[in-house]
Amino acid sequence: MIIQKQKVLEINNTIKKIIKLPQKNSSFKSFKLQKMQVSNPSNSFDEMAQKYKNAKELPIFKDIIEFTMLQTIGDLKGLKVLDLACDEGNNCRIMRKKGASEVLGVDISPEMIDLAESSEKSIPLGCKYLVHDASTLEKMGEFDLVVAIYLLNYAQTKGELRKFCEVAYKNLKKGGRFIGFNDNPFHKGGLSSELKKYGFTKESPEIGRKEGDPIKYTFYLKDGSEFSFDDYWLSPKTYEDVFKETGFEDFKWEGPFLDDSLTKEERDKYDVYMANPPGIGFSMKKMA
Ligand SMILES: C[S@@+](CC[C@H](N)C(=O)[O-])C[C@H]1O[C@@H](n2cnc3c(N)ncnc32)[C@H](O)[C@@H]1O
């Protein structure tokens, strides 16, 4: 009972802290306060915002995830970008520095957005941020590019995945692209303890995996602490069907790609990751 009350309080606080309006001179559509659904409060990214920020110092984020994202995007110059599940804004800042003309980052966690905004305050780049559930976001503008790094794997059902995809679709201009990085649905189940050398492990049912089964990620930080959270498995077919049903074209699983500026010795360290990648990129297009 106490735990339930605590959870309700957390959710209420989340709702109260919601909605930071884009600034007036932004071309993003102005935004009305609306009741937000907290689709995944149990993951409680608020509580682990700083820890996740620290985890992103693990080389894997730069060497594979960021590299795959940038390779998949290509030239960012002049692009208007919407980053769904932007967490503390690292990718928003990277994309802005690579030439994106505008970047709006959206995340369900107010603590994550606080971190993003304090980075923006210390080094202003003109990135805008908004606390909102990415599955219920309205049309914020006509973006050239929508990015979702580790968001789609929070969908527990085909219906939830469709909501994320519809939000991406309606926010894209014709010919715009939806790209991202995700838990790899082709990755085999079980406990992947061999990944610990990269600073994390992944665990999901080994046999008879079903749609919506949880995948537990545990991160191991330099200071000896660790933290865990769940996302969810949906089959590659479910992903591919939903992308198509939403109206996207030219869908491709991408990579993952390993930073080609690394030395051979550095690249060799990713042997286990690359042999059975736990994460994978994707890209698709809204018809012109
Ligand atoms: C594993 S982190 C990934 C963040 C980031 N994109 C990255 O590159 O690492 C997951 C993020 O997704 C956010 N998130 C989870 N469900 C969400 C939802 N429905 N809408 C918006 N953000 C969500 C969490 O708050 C958290 O910041």
The ligand as an SDF file (V2000), in Angstrom:
LIG
                    3D

 27 29  0  0  0  0  0  0  0  0999 V2000
   17.6780    3.9610  -22.4500 C   0  0  0  0  0  0  0  0  0  0  0  0
   17.3010    5.6740  -22.4800 S   0  0  0  0  0  0  0  0  0  0  0  0
   17.7710    6.0950  -24.1120 C   0  0  0  0  0  0  0  0  0  0  0  0
   17.9610    7.5100  -24.2640 C   0  0  0  0  0  0  0  0  0  0  0  0
   18.7260    8.0830  -25.4180 C   0  0  0  0  0  0  0  0  0  0  0  0
   17.9240    8.2730  -26.5860 N   0  0  0  0  0  0  0  0  0  0  0  0
   20.0610    7.4810  -25.7090 C   0  0  0  0  0  0  0  0  0  0  0  0
   20.5490    7.7420  -26.7940 O   0  0  0  0  0  0  0  0  0  0  0  0
   20.6790    6.8250  -24.8900 O   0  0  0  0  0  0  0  0  0  0  0  0
   15.6350    5.6960  -22.5800 C   0  0  0  0  0  0  0  0  0  0  0  0
   15.0070    7.0730  -22.4860 C   0  0  0  0  0  0  0  0  0  0  0  0
   13.7070    6.9270  -22.9810 O   0  0  0  0  0  0  0  0  0  0  0  0
   12.8430    7.7250  -22.2110 C   0  0  0  0  0  0  0  0  0  0  0  0
   11.4970    7.2240  -22.4180 N   0  0  0  0  0  0  0  0  0  0  0  0
   10.9970    6.0040  -22.0600 C   0  0  0  0  0  0  0  0  0  0  0  0
    9.7060    5.9080  -22.4380 N   0  0  0  0  0  0  0  0  0  0  0  0
    9.3970    7.0970  -23.0590 C   0  0  0  0  0  0  0  0  0  0  0  0
    8.2290    7.6220  -23.6690 C   0  0  0  0  0  0  0  0  0  0  0  0
    7.1150    6.9170  -23.7290 N   0  0  0  0  0  0  0  0  0  0  0  0
    8.2860    8.8610  -24.1840 N   0  0  0  0  0  0  0  0  0  0  0  0
    9.4140    9.6080  -24.1280 C   0  0  0  0  0  0  0  0  0  0  0  0
   10.5470    9.1680  -23.5550 N   0  0  0  0  0  0  0  0  0  0  0  0
   10.5450    7.9240  -23.0330 C   0  0  0  0  0  0  0  0  0  0  0  0
   13.3920    7.6040  -20.8030 C   0  0  0  0  0  0  0  0  0  0  0  0
   12.9530    8.6330  -19.9580 O   0  0  0  0  0  0  0  0  0  0  0  0
   14.8800    7.6470  -21.0800 C   0  0  0  0  0  0  0  0  0  0  0  0
   15.3850    8.9540  -21.0580 O   0  0  0  0  0  0  0  0  0  0  0  0
  1  2  1  0
  2  3  1  0
  2 10  1  0
  3  4  1  0
  4  5  1  0
  5  6  1  0
  5  7  1  0
  7  8  2  0
  7  9  1  0
 10 11  1  0
 11 12  1  0
 11 26  1  0
 12 13  1  0
 13 14  1  0
 13 24  1  0
 14 15  1  0
 14 23  1  0
 15 16  2  0
 16 17  1  0
 17 18  1  0
 17 23  2  0
 18 19  1  0
 18 20  2  0
 20 21  1  0
 21 22  2  0
 22 23  1  0
 24 25  1  0
 24 26  1  0
 26 27  1  0
M  CHG  2   2   1   9  -1
M  END
$$$$
